[in-house]
Each structure stands twice: as C-alpha cells, then as structure tokens.
Amino acid sequence: MTTNAESAKEAKRRNADTLLKKVFFNVSTLRQARNRFADQLAPDFRLFDYLRTDECGLSRCLVDLLDPQGKHGQGRLYLDLFLARIGAVAWAGSDRCHSVVAEKVIENRRRIDIYLKFDSGVIGIENKPWASDQNQQLKAYADWLEKDANGKNWLLVYLCNRDPAQTSIDEEKK
C-alpha cells in the first residue's frame, strides 16, 4: 500500500524526468540549428573581438580565422584559402587540422606567433607588423619547426612588409 506522500514523490520524479527530457531535446535542437546555420549566421562571431590592432591582437584574429572551429562559423574556408596562398595545399589541404595556437612557446622561451599542426606537418607564422626581428629569431623558429615536424612537412611563414633581417635567418635556411 502506497501513501499519499509516496505517490506525490513519484509524481514529482516523473515530472522532473519529463522536464529534463524536454530541456535536453530543446538544447540538442538548438545546438543542431546553430551548427547547421553557422556558415550563414555565425552566431558566436563578434566584430569587437577583432578591433585590437597590436601584434597580439592581429595574431588572435588570424588564429580565429584559420581555426576550422573558429567563431566565424565558416569551417575550413579561411584555412583552405590560406593554405592555397602559401602553397601548402598539397600536403595540408586534406589533412585534419589538430590545432591552431597563438604564442606557441618553444625552446629558450621564444614564442611562435601562430602554430598550426596537421597530420602531415606543421606551420609556424611569424607576424611582424611593426617590430624588428630579434637576433637569430627566424632561424630558431625554423629549426624548432623542422625538429617538431619529425621528418614530416614544415613551413615558416613570415608576415611582414619587409624582408627578414639578415641577423634573424641566414640565406640558406631562408
């Protein structure tokens, strides 16, 4: 024999189960809709995230645009266009992009501005909008990328309005 208290408790449990199932369904539906329309609506994109114009801000914008999971909602569009522009489509174009990282710390506390890792290799990007190259900076980045690639493809991209300083990388390595 059940008491009124037990019946009320069971009814509350059923109501809670029903509510949780409805919430789960609605959240799942919303998530699917956001993913389906992300390339048209970019619901997580905020223009103000891109208004910082120093080197780190520019790198952060590039990281977001190159990341297939970026807030832009365009999937691999920007990454694939970039790979085509730098001539890396042959080896990275069909690969899964494992990571796009800003300020990748390497040996001697140096930092590569942007680091991309693929199945078949790695790409480092040095973003120099205004600053000068440090002594042996690009050589250190190239050496580290080559070692990190472990026999796979690697590329160091230098984004600047001028050529690299001769003290940053020797002609042979360049």
Wavefront OBJ file of the C-alpha trace (Angstrom):
o trace
v 0.000 0.000 0.000
v 1.410 3.377 -1.003
v 0.856 6.518 0.913
v -0.118 9.898 -0.460
v 3.399 11.152 0.289
v 4.945 8.328 -1.764
v 2.517 8.992 -4.643
v 3.325 12.699 -4.585
v 7.053 11.922 -4.538
v 6.687 9.601 -7.541
v 4.656 12.216 -9.446
v 7.358 14.845 -8.793
v 10.046 12.444 -10.024
v 8.074 11.760 -13.236
v 7.543 15.500 -13.763
v 11.260 16.152 -13.234
v 12.179 13.371 -15.685
v 9.775 14.792 -18.276
v 11.155 18.315 -17.800
v 14.777 17.135 -18.124
v 13.962 15.211 -21.312
v 12.306 18.311 -22.799
v 15.249 20.534 -21.838
v 17.737 18.027 -23.288
v 15.740 17.821 -26.526
v 15.490 21.616 -26.838
v 19.202 22.153 -26.144
v 20.125 19.449 -28.666
v 17.827 21.000 -31.263
v 19.289 24.466 -30.653
v 22.838 23.116 -30.940
v 21.997 21.375 -34.229
v 20.383 24.537 -35.607
v 23.406 26.663 -34.626
v 25.752 24.202 -36.347
v 23.561 23.943 -39.441
v 23.325 27.719 -39.935
v 26.730 28.777 -38.545
v 28.179 29.410 -42.000
v 25.328 31.853 -42.737
v 24.691 33.436 -39.337
v 27.983 32.981 -37.390
v 26.138 33.237 -34.056
v 29.335 33.364 -31.953
v 31.132 35.944 -34.123
v 31.708 39.349 -32.530
v 33.314 42.110 -34.591
v 34.722 43.729 -31.443
v 36.976 40.699 -30.938
v 38.957 41.957 -33.966
v 39.424 45.626 -33.095
v 42.696 45.262 -31.210
v 45.439 46.321 -33.653
v 48.667 45.391 -31.875
v 50.683 42.317 -32.873
v 48.959 40.024 -30.374
v 45.524 41.261 -31.443
v 46.322 40.657 -35.106
v 47.626 37.183 -34.290
v 44.499 36.414 -32.286
v 42.345 37.418 -35.296
v 44.382 35.187 -37.607
v 44.185 32.275 -35.170
v 40.410 32.548 -35.072
v 40.107 32.837 -38.861
v 42.466 29.902 -39.531
v 40.813 27.667 -36.934
v 38.125 25.499 -38.610
v 36.253 25.661 -35.281
v 36.576 29.472 -35.081
v 33.745 31.808 -34.181
v 33.410 32.825 -37.830
v 31.361 29.679 -38.490
v 32.898 29.111 -41.934
v 34.603 25.810 -41.153
v 37.805 25.318 -43.198
v 37.100 28.132 -45.676
v 39.760 30.593 -44.442
v 42.261 27.857 -43.617
v 41.978 26.344 -47.091
v 42.334 29.756 -48.759
v 45.427 30.447 -46.643
v 46.949 27.042 -47.459
v 46.397 27.719 -51.163
v 48.009 31.143 -50.851
v 51.166 29.759 -49.196
v 51.395 26.681 -51.428
v 50.716 24.094 -48.726
v 47.506 22.584 -50.144
v 49.359 19.533 -51.490
v 50.342 18.355 -48.033
v 47.951 20.085 -45.603
v 44.853 20.765 -47.688
v 43.088 17.489 -46.994
v 44.566 16.912 -43.526
v 42.759 17.336 -40.270
v 43.934 20.488 -38.526
v 44.674 19.352 -34.972
v 45.363 22.768 -33.512
v 45.754 26.449 -34.240
v 47.556 28.104 -31.337
v 48.674 31.658 -30.629
v 52.000 32.302 -28.895
v 53.375 28.739 -29.063
v 56.203 28.588 -26.537
v 59.304 26.841 -27.850
v 62.906 26.490 -26.662
v 64.634 29.388 -24.899
v 61.255 30.948 -24.033
v 60.756 32.100 -27.610
v 57.212 32.240 -28.943
v 55.981 31.492 -32.436
v 53.080 33.885 -33.045
v 50.811 31.260 -34.661
v 51.299 27.484 -34.796
v 49.216 25.057 -36.864
v 49.501 21.276 -36.532
v 48.302 18.850 -39.223
v 48.596 15.081 -39.735
v 51.352 15.599 -42.299
v 53.252 18.505 -40.787
v 53.323 21.873 -39.040
v 53.188 25.541 -39.982
v 54.543 28.415 -37.946
v 53.587 32.011 -38.664
v 55.673 34.959 -37.525
v 53.541 38.100 -37.559
v 55.723 41.250 -37.698
v 53.524 44.263 -38.420
v 55.840 46.824 -36.770
v 58.585 45.262 -34.653
v 62.080 44.321 -35.806
v 63.371 40.771 -35.903
v 65.412 39.559 -32.974
v 68.855 38.087 -33.487
v 68.522 34.525 -34.893
v 64.770 34.618 -34.226
v 63.561 33.159 -37.519
v 66.392 30.635 -37.607
v 65.389 29.406 -34.145
v 61.751 29.121 -35.267
v 62.688 27.271 -38.457
v 64.991 24.882 -36.584
v 62.315 24.178 -33.982
v 59.568 23.634 -36.601
v 61.793 21.254 -38.555
v 62.505 19.279 -35.379
v 58.841 19.353 -34.302
v 57.742 18.087 -37.739
v 59.849 14.969 -37.126
v 60.510 14.238 -40.797
v 57.118 15.492 -41.980
v 56.413 18.739 -43.833
v 57.032 22.077 -42.161
v 56.806 25.695 -43.174
v 57.599 29.031 -41.544
v 55.526 31.924 -42.889
v 56.819 35.459 -42.320
v 54.057 38.099 -42.395
v 55.764 41.440 -42.754
v 56.048 44.421 -45.114
v 59.786 43.863 -45.450
v 62.247 41.017 -45.873
v 63.590 39.248 -42.788
v 66.674 40.777 -41.205
v 69.940 39.056 -42.168
v 70.662 38.641 -38.463
v 67.384 36.726 -37.992
v 67.924 33.918 -40.524
v 70.694 33.021 -42.928
v 70.071 32.835 -46.674
v 70.460 29.061 -46.840
v 67.805 28.422 -44.172
v 65.530 31.097 -45.631
l 1 2 3 4 5 6 7 8 9 10 11 12 13 14 15 16 17 18 19 20 21 22 23 24 25 26 27 28 29 30 31 32 33 34 35 36 37 38 39 40 41 42 43 44 45 46 47 48 49 50 51 52 53 54 55 56 57 58 59 60 61 62 63 64 65 66 67 68 69 70 71 72 73 74 75 76 77 78 79 80 81 82 83 84 85 86 87 88 89 90 91 92 93 94 95 96 97 98 99 100 101 102 103 104 105 106 107 108 109 110 111 112 113 114 115 116 117 118 119 120 121 122 123 124 125 126 127 128 129 130 131 132 133 134 135 136 137 138 139 140 141 142 143 144 145 146 147 148 149 150 151 152 153 154 155 156 157 158 159 160 161 162 163 164 165 166 167 168 169 170 171 172 173 174
